Structure formats: structure tokens, C-alpha cells
Amino acid sequence: MTWSFSIGRLLGSELRVHVTFFLLIAYVGWSAWSAGGAVAAALNVAFVLALFACVVAHEFGHALMARRFGIRTPDITILPIGGVARLMRMPHKPGQEIAVALAGPAVNVVIAGVLYLVVGRLDMISVLASDGTLNGFLSRLAAVNVWLVLFNLIPAFPMDGGRVLRAMLAFFTDRRRATRIAAFVGQAIAVVFAAYGVYTGWFLLVLVAVFVFMAARAEKAFAAP
């Protein structure tokens, strides 16, 4: 991917970071510093890095499941909006595509479960509020992993939930038509994301919406007869 660079290899895939990810880190650090000083900045940057470690684990869930079906993942790229595992191809069998799509969220479920067992709490509402303690940090991280699962399972193709939708449709129709339907649903949901993001001022969601819309359009064009 353009404007990304390698930081090494892990489990057979090259791990890459897009330069815009550092803009996110800088923004988080600067905002926290302005509001609460150096300690707040350090805690918030550490939380973002821990969150993206979970995102990397999520992407390797996809990669390792794909490997079971003989599909290589040359690289995984970290972006400000998440991660992208570049599979050489998607599985052609619907059941295999569902397995690959759900493997990523399954990793986040495991992470959230382990963290919950460690801290004994899961605050889904105050996930952005920090109490400055290790237990609070881990509790927030557990909650974010649950939100990652819920968000990724939204049927907005080509997100994980959208790929599950495409695979389910492929049981009843041909793969091209299933892709076109799933892409249309994904674009419709992306428009809702964008509208809500603009209304609330949540511009990261707008960025995600643009990415989903464009990716769905590309998939639909590729599936055109």
C-alpha cells in the first residue's frame, strides 16, 4: 500500500504501518496533553497503541484462518481507521469465507474475555474515560474489543459482517450477484455512517464511511458481468 512502510514480519506476513497512523498518534497525544498534561498524553497514546495491537491480532486472525485454506497473506497494513490484511484471494466456498471473516472478530472476543477475567469488569459506556489505574486501562481495552466485534459484524461489505452477508447470499445465488447485493448494502450503510458522523462531528466515522463506500464500489465493479 502506498505511503506505508514495513516494520518487520510476523507469522509469515509483512507488517506495515501507513504514515497517516502517526498523525493519529500525534493528534491523540497533543489533545490529551492539552487537557491533562504529560501523564494524560502518555496514558492515551499507550491506550491507542494497545488498541492497535488488538487490531493487528484481529487481522492475523483472518490471515491464519485463510492459511488453513491455502491462501497466503503477503502483508497486513495498519491505518488510522484500523487494519487491512491483504489476502492473495478470498475463499471461493461460502463456508470458508464465513470462517475467514469471523476469525478476526473471534480474536477480539478472546482478548476481551481474557481481560475481563483479569480485571473482573467491563464498562461499555465509559470506554473513553480513564481513571489512571491499570485495572481501568485493561477494563477500557476489554470494552473496546467488544465494540470492535460489534462494529466489524455490521453487514457493511467489505467489512467482516459484509463478507459474512456475501457468503450467506452465495449459498442461494451466484457469487457475482451476491457480491453486488452485499456491496449495495455496504454502500447504503456507509452513507448512514457518513451522515451520522457529520451530524455528531465524529469525523473518524466519516473517514471509515468513505473507505467502506469506495471499497464496496470497487468490489461491485470487479463483480460486474
Secondary structure, DSSP 8 states (H G I E B T S, - for coil): -TTEEEEEEETTEEEEEETHHHHHHHHHHHHHHHHHHHHHHHHHHHHHHHHHHHHHHHHHHHHHHHHHTT----EEEEETTEEEEE-SS--SSHHHHHHHHHHHHHHHHHHHHHHHHHHS---SSSTT---SSHHHHHHHHHHHHHHHHHHHTS--TTSHHHHHHHHHHHTTS-HHHHHHHHHHHHHHHHHHHHHHHHHHT-HHHHHHHHHHHHHHHHHHHHT--
